[in-house]
Amino acid sequence: MIDCVTISTSHFFRGNPICEQHRLRHECIVRRQGWNVPAIRNMEYDQYDNPAAYYLVWRDLEGKARGSSRLYPTDRPYMLEEVFPHLVTKAKIPKSAEIWEGSRFCVDESLSPQMRKRIVQELVIGYLEFALDHGIASIAGVMYPAYCRNIFIRNGWDIEWLGEPGKSQEGYKIVAGMLHVSGTVLEKVRRTTGIYETVINYGENVPSYDERIGFLRAA
């Protein structure tokens, strides 16, 4: 299950999912990948971690984040627009309340391949469920081309490329793309992944971690 949490809804959840996703991001983005981004007390953050951000967080039985991503509206200044606009050459820079940015997609590399695959798939479905719940037509973002293929295309969600690949200041190959949202796409992703249950938890009725035990023990 994916906890969908904001600064204003964090009290609906056990533990501290927002803090946990910052710690996971530090492990994945700063320590493992070496990105030059702000960090403090083993937590990675940037200027888009503010009340407008929504976090999708997959936590284990102890409440530790094992997978996460951030969603952010593009009708205000956002990362692709401000940091990577040079990657968008085939279209206008997205700017709409119906287009959001997905970023900071992280999965704990210490887990088994089976667990990582399941968490990736739930996060992808979480993107779609969240978008359909909030009237979002598309999700834009910047990722490694290999991540685009392994995270989205392989799980049944095609990408519209917004430009040719470029490089980050750290020398990584990155590309901007757009994911279009529809019920048809969600059904295709469900067929591809075999996950038909709802994955998003908004915290109104906080579930116990027992809901995750069955899958974790079977993995």
PyMOL commands that place a pseudoatom at each C-alpha (Angstrom):
pseudoatom trace, name=CA, resn=MET, resi=1, chain=A, elem=C, hetatm=0, pos=[0.000, 0.000, 0.000]
pseudoatom trace, name=CA, resn=ILE, resi=2, chain=A, elem=C, hetatm=0, pos=[1.116, 3.536, -0.809]
pseudoatom trace, name=CA, resn=ASP, resi=3, chain=A, elem=C, hetatm=0, pos=[0.670, 6.264, 1.801]
pseudoatom trace, name=CA, resn=CYS, resi=4, chain=A, elem=C, hetatm=0, pos=[-0.266, 9.516, 0.043]
pseudoatom trace, name=CA, resn=VAL, resi=5, chain=A, elem=C, hetatm=0, pos=[0.712, 12.234, 2.490]
pseudoatom trace, name=CA, resn=THR, resi=6, chain=A, elem=C, hetatm=0, pos=[1.212, 15.993, 2.620]
pseudoatom trace, name=CA, resn=ILE, resi=7, chain=A, elem=C, hetatm=0, pos=[2.388, 18.354, 5.328]
pseudoatom trace, name=CA, resn=SER, resi=8, chain=A, elem=C, hetatm=0, pos=[-1.277, 19.025, 6.131]
pseudoatom trace, name=CA, resn=THR, resi=9, chain=A, elem=C, hetatm=0, pos=[-2.295, 15.342, 6.328]
pseudoatom trace, name=CA, resn=SER, resi=10, chain=A, elem=C, hetatm=0, pos=[0.729, 13.773, 8.029]
pseudoatom trace, name=CA, resn=HIS, resi=11, chain=A, elem=C, hetatm=0, pos=[-1.145, 13.493, 11.328]
pseudoatom trace, name=CA, resn=PHE, resi=12, chain=A, elem=C, hetatm=0, pos=[-3.455, 10.909, 9.727]
pseudoatom trace, name=CA, resn=PHE, resi=13, chain=A, elem=C, hetatm=0, pos=[-0.587, 8.415, 9.512]
pseudoatom trace, name=CA, resn=ARG, resi=14, chain=A, elem=C, hetatm=0, pos=[1.418, 6.362, 11.978]
pseudoatom trace, name=CA, resn=GLY, resi=15, chain=A, elem=C, hetatm=0, pos=[5.008, 7.420, 12.395]
pseudoatom trace, name=CA, resn=ASN, resi=16, chain=A, elem=C, hetatm=0, pos=[6.476, 10.070, 10.115]
pseudoatom trace, name=CA, resn=PRO, resi=17, chain=A, elem=C, hetatm=0, pos=[6.205, 9.072, 6.435]
pseudoatom trace, name=CA, resn=ILE, resi=18, chain=A, elem=C, hetatm=0, pos=[7.446, 12.464, 5.201]
pseudoatom trace, name=CA, resn=CYS, resi=19, chain=A, elem=C, hetatm=0, pos=[10.631, 12.238, 7.248]
pseudoatom trace, name=CA, resn=GLU, resi=20, chain=A, elem=C, hetatm=0, pos=[11.095, 8.631, 6.139]
pseudoatom trace, name=CA, resn=GLN, resi=21, chain=A, elem=C, hetatm=0, pos=[10.898, 9.477, 2.441]
pseudoatom trace, name=CA, resn=HIS, resi=22, chain=A, elem=C, hetatm=0, pos=[13.481, 12.253, 2.923]
pseudoatom trace, name=CA, resn=ARG, resi=23, chain=A, elem=C, hetatm=0, pos=[15.811, 9.652, 4.475]
pseudoatom trace, name=CA, resn=LEU, resi=24, chain=A, elem=C, hetatm=0, pos=[15.248, 7.203, 1.634]
pseudoatom trace, name=CA, resn=ARG, resi=25, chain=A, elem=C, hetatm=0, pos=[15.927, 9.969, -0.866]
pseudoatom trace, name=CA, resn=HIS, resi=26, chain=A, elem=C, hetatm=0, pos=[19.212, 10.750, 0.880]
pseudoatom trace, name=CA, resn=GLU, resi=27, chain=A, elem=C, hetatm=0, pos=[20.280, 7.109, 0.647]
pseudoatom trace, name=CA, resn=CYS, resi=28, chain=A, elem=C, hetatm=0, pos=[19.310, 6.782, -3.013]
pseudoatom trace, name=CA, resn=ILE, resi=29, chain=A, elem=C, hetatm=0, pos=[20.094, 10.213, -4.448]
pseudoatom trace, name=CA, resn=VAL, resi=30, chain=A, elem=C, hetatm=0, pos=[22.943, 11.549, -2.331]
pseudoatom trace, name=CA, resn=ARG, resi=31, chain=A, elem=C, hetatm=0, pos=[24.836, 8.505, -1.050]
pseudoatom trace, name=CA, resn=ARG, resi=32, chain=A, elem=C, hetatm=0, pos=[24.301, 6.042, -3.904]
pseudoatom trace, name=CA, resn=GLN, resi=33, chain=A, elem=C, hetatm=0, pos=[23.965, 8.293, -6.950]
pseudoatom trace, name=CA, resn=GLY, resi=34, chain=A, elem=C, hetatm=0, pos=[26.042, 11.256, -5.796]
pseudoatom trace, name=CA, resn=TRP, resi=35, chain=A, elem=C, hetatm=0, pos=[23.725, 14.064, -6.857]
pseudoatom trace, name=CA, resn=ASN, resi=36, chain=A, elem=C, hetatm=0, pos=[24.724, 17.540, -5.726]
pseudoatom trace, name=CA, resn=VAL, resi=37, chain=A, elem=C, hetatm=0, pos=[21.520, 18.446, -3.878]
pseudoatom trace, name=CA, resn=PRO, resi=38, chain=A, elem=C, hetatm=0, pos=[20.786, 19.846, -0.395]
pseudoatom trace, name=CA, resn=ALA, resi=39, chain=A, elem=C, hetatm=0, pos=[20.853, 17.485, 2.569]
pseudoatom trace, name=CA, resn=ILE, resi=40, chain=A, elem=C, hetatm=0, pos=[20.731, 17.713, 6.342]
pseudoatom trace, name=CA, resn=ARG, resi=41, chain=A, elem=C, hetatm=0, pos=[20.835, 15.012, 9.033]
pseudoatom trace, name=CA, resn=ASN, resi=42, chain=A, elem=C, hetatm=0, pos=[20.734, 12.258, 6.400]
pseudoatom trace, name=CA, resn=MET, resi=43, chain=A, elem=C, hetatm=0, pos=[17.670, 13.750, 4.701]
pseudoatom trace, name=CA, resn=GLU, resi=44, chain=A, elem=C, hetatm=0, pos=[17.631, 15.033, 1.110]
pseudoatom trace, name=CA, resn=TYR, resi=45, chain=A, elem=C, hetatm=0, pos=[15.363, 17.961, 0.225]
pseudoatom trace, name=CA, resn=ASP, resi=46, chain=A, elem=C, hetatm=0, pos=[14.928, 20.842, -2.183]
pseudoatom trace, name=CA, resn=GLN, resi=47, chain=A, elem=C, hetatm=0, pos=[12.816, 23.966, -2.683]
pseudoatom trace, name=CA, resn=TYR, resi=48, chain=A, elem=C, hetatm=0, pos=[9.854, 21.927, -3.940]
pseudoatom trace, name=CA, resn=ASP, resi=49, chain=A, elem=C, hetatm=0, pos=[9.397, 20.190, -0.596]
pseudoatom trace, name=CA, resn=ASN, resi=50, chain=A, elem=C, hetatm=0, pos=[6.698, 22.572, 0.572]
pseudoatom trace, name=CA, resn=PRO, resi=51, chain=A, elem=C, hetatm=0, pos=[2.950, 22.487, 1.363]
pseudoatom trace, name=CA, resn=ALA, resi=52, chain=A, elem=C, hetatm=0, pos=[2.073, 22.002, -2.339]
pseudoatom trace, name=CA, resn=ALA, resi=53, chain=A, elem=C, hetatm=0, pos=[3.914, 18.669, -2.529]
pseudoatom trace, name=CA, resn=TYR, resi=54, chain=A, elem=C, hetatm=0, pos=[2.284, 15.259, -2.228]
pseudoatom trace, name=CA, resn=TYR, resi=55, chain=A, elem=C, hetatm=0, pos=[4.404, 12.260, -1.278]
pseudoatom trace, name=CA, resn=LEU, resi=56, chain=A, elem=C, hetatm=0, pos=[3.734, 8.655, -2.225]
pseudoatom trace, name=CA, resn=VAL, resi=57, chain=A, elem=C, hetatm=0, pos=[5.469, 6.473, 0.342]
pseudoatom trace, name=CA, resn=TRP, resi=58, chain=A, elem=C, hetatm=0, pos=[5.701, 2.666, 0.569]
pseudoatom trace, name=CA, resn=ARG, resi=59, chain=A, elem=C, hetatm=0, pos=[6.655, 1.719, 4.135]
pseudoatom trace, name=CA, resn=ASP, resi=60, chain=A, elem=C, hetatm=0, pos=[7.578, -1.609, 5.702]
pseudoatom trace, name=CA, resn=LEU, resi=61, chain=A, elem=C, hetatm=0, pos=[6.209, -3.100, 8.912]
pseudoatom trace, name=CA, resn=GLU, resi=62, chain=A, elem=C, hetatm=0, pos=[8.423, -0.856, 11.044]
pseudoatom trace, name=CA, resn=GLY, resi=63, chain=A, elem=C, hetatm=0, pos=[7.330, 2.275, 9.197]
pseudoatom trace, name=CA, resn=LYS, resi=64, chain=A, elem=C, hetatm=0, pos=[10.595, 2.672, 7.250]
pseudoatom trace, name=CA, resn=ALA, resi=65, chain=A, elem=C, hetatm=0, pos=[10.218, 4.034, 3.723]
pseudoatom trace, name=CA, resn=ARG, resi=66, chain=A, elem=C, hetatm=0, pos=[11.264, 1.490, 1.109]
pseudoatom trace, name=CA, resn=GLY, resi=67, chain=A, elem=C, hetatm=0, pos=[9.886, 3.323, -1.895]
pseudoatom trace, name=CA, resn=SER, resi=68, chain=A, elem=C, hetatm=0, pos=[8.735, 6.876, -2.534]
pseudoatom trace, name=CA, resn=SER, resi=69, chain=A, elem=C, hetatm=0, pos=[8.044, 9.594, -5.059]
pseudoatom trace, name=CA, resn=ARG, resi=70, chain=A, elem=C, hetatm=0, pos=[6.879, 13.193, -5.053]
pseudoatom trace, name=CA, resn=LEU, resi=71, chain=A, elem=C, hetatm=0, pos=[4.066, 14.805, -7.045]
pseudoatom trace, name=CA, resn=TYR, resi=72, chain=A, elem=C, hetatm=0, pos=[3.914, 18.565, -7.519]
pseudoatom trace, name=CA, resn=PRO, resi=73, chain=A, elem=C, hetatm=0, pos=[1.610, 20.886, -9.499]
pseudoatom trace, name=CA, resn=THR, resi=74, chain=A, elem=C, hetatm=0, pos=[3.059, 22.708, -12.499]
pseudoatom trace, name=CA, resn=ASP, resi=75, chain=A, elem=C, hetatm=0, pos=[0.816, 25.761, -12.148]
pseudoatom trace, name=CA, resn=ARG, resi=76, chain=A, elem=C, hetatm=0, pos=[3.526, 27.159, -9.835]
pseudoatom trace, name=CA, resn=PRO, resi=77, chain=A, elem=C, hetatm=0, pos=[7.323, 27.158, -10.287]
pseudoatom trace, name=CA, resn=TYR, resi=78, chain=A, elem=C, hetatm=0, pos=[8.569, 23.566, -10.439]
pseudoatom trace, name=CA, resn=MET, resi=79, chain=A, elem=C, hetatm=0, pos=[11.738, 21.628, -11.123]
pseudoatom trace, name=CA, resn=LEU, resi=80, chain=A, elem=C, hetatm=0, pos=[11.494, 20.848, -14.856]
pseudoatom trace, name=CA, resn=GLU, resi=81, chain=A, elem=C, hetatm=0, pos=[10.573, 24.462, -15.551]
pseudoatom trace, name=CA, resn=GLU, resi=82, chain=A, elem=C, hetatm=0, pos=[13.267, 26.047, -13.385]
pseudoatom trace, name=CA, resn=VAL, resi=83, chain=A, elem=C, hetatm=0, pos=[16.164, 23.585, -13.422]
pseudoatom trace, name=CA, resn=PHE, resi=84, chain=A, elem=C, hetatm=0, pos=[15.872, 21.526, -16.625]
pseudoatom trace, name=CA, resn=PRO, resi=85, chain=A, elem=C, hetatm=0, pos=[13.985, 23.674, -19.189]
pseudoatom trace, name=CA, resn=HIS, resi=86, chain=A, elem=C, hetatm=0, pos=[16.691, 22.985, -21.789]
pseudoatom trace, name=CA, resn=LEU, resi=87, chain=A, elem=C, hetatm=0, pos=[15.492, 19.358, -21.937]
pseudoatom trace, name=CA, resn=VAL, resi=88, chain=A, elem=C, hetatm=0, pos=[12.106, 20.434, -23.348]
pseudoatom trace, name=CA, resn=THR, resi=89, chain=A, elem=C, hetatm=0, pos=[12.566, 21.044, -27.086]
pseudoatom trace, name=CA, resn=LYS, resi=90, chain=A, elem=C, hetatm=0, pos=[9.601, 19.260, -28.680]
pseudoatom trace, name=CA, resn=ALA, resi=91, chain=A, elem=C, hetatm=0, pos=[6.802, 21.058, -26.820]
pseudoatom trace, name=CA, resn=LYS, resi=92, chain=A, elem=C, hetatm=0, pos=[6.103, 24.014, -24.580]
pseudoatom trace, name=CA, resn=ILE, resi=93, chain=A, elem=C, hetatm=0, pos=[7.139, 23.816, -20.939]
pseudoatom trace, name=CA, resn=PRO, resi=94, chain=A, elem=C, hetatm=0, pos=[4.128, 22.243, -19.163]
pseudoatom trace, name=CA, resn=LYS, resi=95, chain=A, elem=C, hetatm=0, pos=[2.203, 24.784, -17.100]
pseudoatom trace, name=CA, resn=SER, resi=96, chain=A, elem=C, hetatm=0, pos=[-1.276, 23.763, -15.977]
pseudoatom trace, name=CA, resn=ALA, resi=97, chain=A, elem=C, hetatm=0, pos=[-3.277, 22.746, -12.918]
pseudoatom trace, name=CA, resn=GLU, resi=98, chain=A, elem=C, hetatm=0, pos=[-4.039, 19.547, -14.838]
pseudoatom trace, name=CA, resn=ILE, resi=99, chain=A, elem=C, hetatm=0, pos=[-0.351, 18.680, -15.346]
pseudoatom trace, name=CA, resn=TRP, resi=100, chain=A, elem=C, hetatm=0, pos=[1.767, 17.683, -12.371]
pseudoatom trace, name=CA, resn=GLU, resi=101, chain=A, elem=C, hetatm=0, pos=[5.428, 16.817, -12.029]
pseudoatom trace, name=CA, resn=GLY, resi=102, chain=A, elem=C, hetatm=0, pos=[6.635, 13.466, -10.748]
pseudoatom trace, name=CA, resn=SER, resi=103, chain=A, elem=C, hetatm=0, pos=[10.090, 13.438, -9.189]
pseudoatom trace, name=CA, resn=ARG, resi=104, chain=A, elem=C, hetatm=0, pos=[12.343, 11.825, -6.587]
pseudoatom trace, name=CA, resn=PHE, resi=105, chain=A, elem=C, hetatm=0, pos=[11.313, 8.275, -7.532]
pseudoatom trace, name=CA, resn=CYS, resi=106, chain=A, elem=C, hetatm=0, pos=[13.288, 6.055, -5.141]
pseudoatom trace, name=CA, resn=VAL, resi=107, chain=A, elem=C, hetatm=0, pos=[13.309, 2.383, -4.157]
pseudoatom trace, name=CA, resn=ASP, resi=108, chain=A, elem=C, hetatm=0, pos=[15.511, 0.806, -1.503]
pseudoatom trace, name=CA, resn=GLU, resi=109, chain=A, elem=C, hetatm=0, pos=[18.258, -1.092, -3.347]
pseudoatom trace, name=CA, resn=SER, resi=110, chain=A, elem=C, hetatm=0, pos=[18.897, -3.377, -0.359]
pseudoatom trace, name=CA, resn=LEU, resi=111, chain=A, elem=C, hetatm=0, pos=[15.615, -5.216, -0.954]
pseudoatom trace, name=CA, resn=SER, resi=112, chain=A, elem=C, hetatm=0, pos=[15.239, -8.350, -3.047]
pseudoatom trace, name=CA, resn=PRO, resi=113, chain=A, elem=C, hetatm=0, pos=[14.522, -7.914, -6.780]
pseudoatom trace, name=CA, resn=GLN, resi=114, chain=A, elem=C, hetatm=0, pos=[11.009, -9.246, -6.218]
pseudoatom trace, name=CA, resn=MET, resi=115, chain=A, elem=C, hetatm=0, pos=[10.297, -6.675, -3.518]
pseudoatom trace, name=CA, resn=ARG, resi=116, chain=A, elem=C, hetatm=0, pos=[11.762, -3.812, -5.562]
pseudoatom trace, name=CA, resn=LYS, resi=117, chain=A, elem=C, hetatm=0, pos=[9.646, -4.814, -8.559]
pseudoatom trace, name=CA, resn=ARG, resi=118, chain=A, elem=C, hetatm=0, pos=[6.467, -4.890, -6.475]
pseudoatom trace, name=CA, resn=ILE, resi=119, chain=A, elem=C, hetatm=0, pos=[7.165, -1.502, -4.894]
pseudoatom trace, name=CA, resn=VAL, resi=120, chain=A, elem=C, hetatm=0, pos=[7.902, 0.066, -8.292]
pseudoatom trace, name=CA, resn=GLN, resi=121, chain=A, elem=C, hetatm=0, pos=[4.661, -1.310, -9.682]
pseudoatom trace, name=CA, resn=GLU, resi=122, chain=A, elem=C, hetatm=0, pos=[2.621, -0.041, -6.729]
pseudoatom trace, name=CA, resn=LEU, resi=123, chain=A, elem=C, hetatm=0, pos=[4.168, 3.417, -7.045]
pseudoatom trace, name=CA, resn=VAL, resi=124, chain=A, elem=C, hetatm=0, pos=[3.298, 3.505, -10.763]
pseudoatom trace, name=CA, resn=ILE, resi=125, chain=A, elem=C, hetatm=0, pos=[-0.298, 2.538, -9.994]
pseudoatom trace, name=CA, resn=GLY, resi=126, chain=A, elem=C, hetatm=0, pos=[-0.252, 5.080, -7.182]
pseudoatom trace, name=CA, resn=TYR, resi=127, chain=A, elem=C, hetatm=0, pos=[0.635, 7.790, -9.721]
pseudoatom trace, name=CA, resn=LEU, resi=128, chain=A, elem=C, hetatm=0, pos=[-2.387, 6.833, -11.801]
pseudoatom trace, name=CA, resn=GLU, resi=129, chain=A, elem=C, hetatm=0, pos=[-4.821, 6.466, -8.916]
pseudoatom trace, name=CA, resn=PHE, resi=130, chain=A, elem=C, hetatm=0, pos=[-3.761, 9.804, -7.458]
pseudoatom trace, name=CA, resn=ALA, resi=131, chain=A, elem=C, hetatm=0, pos=[-3.982, 11.546, -10.837]
pseudoatom trace, name=CA, resn=LEU, resi=132, chain=A, elem=C, hetatm=0, pos=[-7.444, 10.186, -11.588]
pseudoatom trace, name=CA, resn=ASP, resi=133, chain=A, elem=C, hetatm=0, pos=[-8.647, 11.128, -8.099]
pseudoatom trace, name=CA, resn=HIS, resi=134, chain=A, elem=C, hetatm=0, pos=[-7.407, 14.712, -8.536]
pseudoatom trace, name=CA, resn=GLY, resi=135, chain=A, elem=C, hetatm=0, pos=[-8.350, 15.486, -12.141]
pseudoatom trace, name=CA, resn=ILE, resi=136, chain=A, elem=C, hetatm=0, pos=[-4.773, 15.361, -13.390]
pseudoatom trace, name=CA, resn=ALA, resi=137, chain=A, elem=C, hetatm=0, pos=[-4.420, 14.766, -17.130]
pseudoatom trace, name=CA, resn=SER, resi=138, chain=A, elem=C, hetatm=0, pos=[-0.643, 14.218, -17.385]
pseudoatom trace, name=CA, resn=ILE, resi=139, chain=A, elem=C, hetatm=0, pos=[2.477, 13.821, -15.272]
pseudoatom trace, name=CA, resn=ALA, resi=140, chain=A, elem=C, hetatm=0, pos=[5.739, 15.333, -16.498]
pseudoatom trace, name=CA, resn=GLY, resi=141, chain=A, elem=C, hetatm=0, pos=[9.213, 14.684, -15.221]
pseudoatom trace, name=CA, resn=VAL, resi=142, chain=A, elem=C, hetatm=0, pos=[12.937, 14.173, -15.696]
pseudoatom trace, name=CA, resn=MET, resi=143, chain=A, elem=C, hetatm=0, pos=[14.546, 10.765, -15.244]
pseudoatom trace, name=CA, resn=TYR, resi=144, chain=A, elem=C, hetatm=0, pos=[17.329, 8.548, -16.473]
pseudoatom trace, name=CA, resn=PRO, resi=145, chain=A, elem=C, hetatm=0, pos=[16.228, 6.960, -19.792]
pseudoatom trace, name=CA, resn=ALA, resi=146, chain=A, elem=C, hetatm=0, pos=[16.771, 3.485, -18.305]
pseudoatom trace, name=CA, resn=TYR, resi=147, chain=A, elem=C, hetatm=0, pos=[14.474, 4.351, -15.386]
pseudoatom trace, name=CA, resn=CYS, resi=148, chain=A, elem=C, hetatm=0, pos=[11.798, 5.522, -17.822]
pseudoatom trace, name=CA, resn=ARG, resi=149, chain=A, elem=C, hetatm=0, pos=[11.914, 2.161, -19.552]
pseudoatom trace, name=CA, resn=ASN, resi=150, chain=A, elem=C, hetatm=0, pos=[12.140, -0.012, -16.434]
pseudoatom trace, name=CA, resn=ILE, resi=151, chain=A, elem=C, hetatm=0, pos=[9.647, 1.889, -14.280]
pseudoatom trace, name=CA, resn=PHE, resi=152, chain=A, elem=C, hetatm=0, pos=[6.962, 3.049, -16.684]
pseudoatom trace, name=CA, resn=ILE, resi=153, chain=A, elem=C, hetatm=0, pos=[7.194, 1.549, -20.176]
pseudoatom trace, name=CA, resn=ARG, resi=154, chain=A, elem=C, hetatm=0, pos=[7.863, -1.978, -18.918]
pseudoatom trace, name=CA, resn=ASN, resi=155, chain=A, elem=C, hetatm=0, pos=[4.792, -1.730, -16.692]
pseudoatom trace, name=CA, resn=GLY, resi=156, chain=A, elem=C, hetatm=0, pos=[2.482, -0.679, -19.518]
pseudoatom trace, name=CA, resn=TRP, resi=157, chain=A, elem=C, hetatm=0, pos=[2.615, 3.145, -19.408]
pseudoatom trace, name=CA, resn=ASP, resi=158, chain=A, elem=C, hetatm=0, pos=[3.956, 4.782, -22.571]
pseudoatom trace, name=CA, resn=ILE, resi=159, chain=A, elem=C, hetatm=0, pos=[5.908, 8.045, -22.438]
pseudoatom trace, name=CA, resn=GLU, resi=160, chain=A, elem=C, hetatm=0, pos=[5.763, 11.094, -24.688]
pseudoatom trace, name=CA, resn=TRP, resi=161, chain=A, elem=C, hetatm=0, pos=[9.318, 12.420, -24.950]
pseudoatom trace, name=CA, resn=LEU, resi=162, chain=A, elem=C, hetatm=0, pos=[9.548, 16.190, -24.552]
pseudoatom trace, name=CA, resn=GLY, resi=163, chain=A, elem=C, hetatm=0, pos=[13.055, 16.457, -25.985]
pseudoatom trace, name=CA, resn=GLU, resi=164, chain=A, elem=C, hetatm=0, pos=[16.298, 14.640, -26.633]
pseudoatom trace, name=CA, resn=PRO, resi=165, chain=A, elem=C, hetatm=0, pos=[18.364, 13.261, -23.736]
pseudoatom trace, name=CA, resn=GLY, resi=166, chain=A, elem=C, hetatm=0, pos=[20.779, 15.655, -22.079]
pseudoatom trace, name=CA, resn=LYS, resi=167, chain=A, elem=C, hetatm=0, pos=[23.100, 15.552, -19.080]
pseudoatom trace, name=CA, resn=SER, resi=168, chain=A, elem=C, hetatm=0, pos=[22.848, 16.696, -15.500]
pseudoatom trace, name=CA, resn=GLN, resi=169, chain=A, elem=C, hetatm=0, pos=[25.623, 18.728, -13.898]
pseudoatom trace, name=CA, resn=GLU, resi=170, chain=A, elem=C, hetatm=0, pos=[26.837, 15.454, -12.365]
pseudoatom trace, name=CA, resn=GLY, resi=171, chain=A, elem=C, hetatm=0, pos=[27.208, 13.971, -15.861]
pseudoatom trace, name=CA, resn=TYR, resi=172, chain=A, elem=C, hetatm=0, pos=[24.181, 11.660, -15.776]
pseudoatom trace, name=CA, resn=LYS, resi=173, chain=A, elem=C, hetatm=0, pos=[22.149, 11.090, -18.937]
pseudoatom trace, name=CA, resn=ILE, resi=174, chain=A, elem=C, hetatm=0, pos=[18.622, 12.405, -18.323]
pseudoatom trace, name=CA, resn=VAL, resi=175, chain=A, elem=C, hetatm=0, pos=[15.512, 12.992, -20.400]
pseudoatom trace, name=CA, resn=ALA, resi=176, chain=A, elem=C, hetatm=0, pos=[12.200, 14.827, -19.991]
pseudoatom trace, name=CA, resn=GLY, resi=177, chain=A, elem=C, hetatm=0, pos=[8.947, 13.027, -20.662]
pseudoatom trace, name=CA, resn=MET, resi=178, chain=A, elem=C, hetatm=0, pos=[5.197, 13.178, -20.208]
pseudoatom trace, name=CA, resn=LEU, resi=179, chain=A, elem=C, hetatm=0, pos=[2.914, 10.420, -18.921]
pseudoatom trace, name=CA, resn=HIS, resi=180, chain=A, elem=C, hetatm=0, pos=[-0.705, 10.805, -20.027]
pseudoatom trace, name=CA, resn=VAL, resi=181, chain=A, elem=C, hetatm=0, pos=[-3.353, 9.710, -17.548]
pseudoatom trace, name=CA, resn=SER, resi=182, chain=A, elem=C, hetatm=0, pos=[-6.603, 7.876, -18.251]
pseudoatom trace, name=CA, resn=GLY, resi=183, chain=A, elem=C, hetatm=0, pos=[-8.681, 5.025, -16.960]
pseudoatom trace, name=CA, resn=THR, resi=184, chain=A, elem=C, hetatm=0, pos=[-7.593, 3.043, -20.004]
pseudoatom trace, name=CA, resn=VAL, resi=185, chain=A, elem=C, hetatm=0, pos=[-3.943, 3.489, -19.093]
pseudoatom trace, name=CA, resn=LEU, resi=186, chain=A, elem=C, hetatm=0, pos=[-4.653, 2.375, -15.518]
pseudoatom trace, name=CA, resn=GLU, resi=187, chain=A, elem=C, hetatm=0, pos=[-6.374, -0.778, -16.781]
pseudoatom trace, name=CA, resn=LYS, resi=188, chain=A, elem=C, hetatm=0, pos=[-3.419, -1.526, -19.061]
pseudoatom trace, name=CA, resn=VAL, resi=189, chain=A, elem=C, hetatm=0, pos=[-0.960, -1.091, -16.177]
pseudoatom trace, name=CA, resn=ARG, resi=190, chain=A, elem=C, hetatm=0, pos=[-3.114, -3.319, -13.957]
pseudoatom trace, name=CA, resn=ARG, resi=191, chain=A, elem=C, hetatm=0, pos=[-3.132, -6.050, -16.604]
pseudoatom trace, name=CA, resn=THR, resi=192, chain=A, elem=C, hetatm=0, pos=[0.621, -5.725, -17.085]
pseudoatom trace, name=CA, resn=THR, resi=193, chain=A, elem=C, hetatm=0, pos=[1.460, -5.830, -13.368]
pseudoatom trace, name=CA, resn=GLY, resi=194, chain=A, elem=C, hetatm=0, pos=[-1.341, -8.107, -12.189]
pseudoatom trace, name=CA, resn=ILE, resi=195, chain=A, elem=C, hetatm=0, pos=[-2.185, -5.636, -9.391]
pseudoatom trace, name=CA, resn=TYR, resi=196, chain=A, elem=C, hetatm=0, pos=[-5.933, -4.975, -9.379]
pseudoatom trace, name=CA, resn=GLU, resi=197, chain=A, elem=C, hetatm=0, pos=[-6.478, -3.755, -5.822]
pseudoatom trace, name=CA, resn=THR, resi=198, chain=A, elem=C, hetatm=0, pos=[-6.437, -0.073, -4.865]
pseudoatom trace, name=CA, resn=VAL, resi=199, chain=A, elem=C, hetatm=0, pos=[-2.979, 0.875, -3.587]
pseudoatom trace, name=CA, resn=ILE, resi=200, chain=A, elem=C, hetatm=0, pos=[-3.417, 4.508, -2.461]
pseudoatom trace, name=CA, resn=ASN, resi=201, chain=A, elem=C, hetatm=0, pos=[-4.094, 5.238, 1.213]
pseudoatom trace, name=CA, resn=TYR, resi=202, chain=A, elem=C, hetatm=0, pos=[-4.981, 8.851, 1.973]
pseudoatom trace, name=CA, resn=GLY, resi=203, chain=A, elem=C, hetatm=0, pos=[-4.962, 8.234, 5.709]
pseudoatom trace, name=CA, resn=GLU, resi=204, chain=A, elem=C, hetatm=0, pos=[-8.591, 8.959, 6.533]
pseudoatom trace, name=CA, resn=ASN, resi=205, chain=A, elem=C, hetatm=0, pos=[-8.859, 5.480, 8.029]
pseudoatom trace, name=CA, resn=VAL, resi=206, chain=A, elem=C, hetatm=0, pos=[-5.338, 4.637, 9.045]
pseudoatom trace, name=CA, resn=PRO, resi=207, chain=A, elem=C, hetatm=0, pos=[-4.660, 0.953, 8.317]
pseudoatom trace, name=CA, resn=SER, resi=208, chain=A, elem=C, hetatm=0, pos=[-2.509, -1.192, 10.514]
pseudoatom trace, name=CA, resn=TYR, resi=209, chain=A, elem=C, hetatm=0, pos=[0.697, -2.540, 9.120]
pseudoatom trace, name=CA, resn=ASP, resi=210, chain=A, elem=C, hetatm=0, pos=[-0.948, -5.976, 9.267]
pseudoatom trace, name=CA, resn=GLU, resi=211, chain=A, elem=C, hetatm=0, pos=[-2.312, -5.265, 5.789]
pseudoatom trace, name=CA, resn=ARG, resi=212, chain=A, elem=C, hetatm=0, pos=[1.245, -5.480, 4.487]
pseudoatom trace, name=CA, resn=ILE, resi=213, chain=A, elem=C, hetatm=0, pos=[2.294, -8.584, 6.422]
pseudoatom trace, name=CA, resn=GLY, resi=214, chain=A, elem=C, hetatm=0, pos=[0.803, -11.117, 4.024]
pseudoatom trace, name=CA, resn=PHE, resi=215, chain=A, elem=C, hetatm=0, pos=[2.774, -9.854, 1.055]
pseudoatom trace, name=CA, resn=LEU, resi=216, chain=A, elem=C, hetatm=0, pos=[6.003, -9.345, 2.998]
pseudoatom trace, name=CA, resn=ARG, resi=217, chain=A, elem=C, hetatm=0, pos=[5.900, -12.879, 4.404]
pseudoatom trace, name=CA, resn=ALA, resi=218, chain=A, elem=C, hetatm=0, pos=[5.117, -14.351, 1.011]
pseudoatom trace, name=CA, resn=ALA, resi=219, chain=A, elem=C, hetatm=0, pos=[7.964, -12.467, -0.705]
for i in range(1, 219): cmd.bond("trace and resi %d" % i, "trace and resi %d" % (i + 1))
show_as sticks, trace
zoom trace
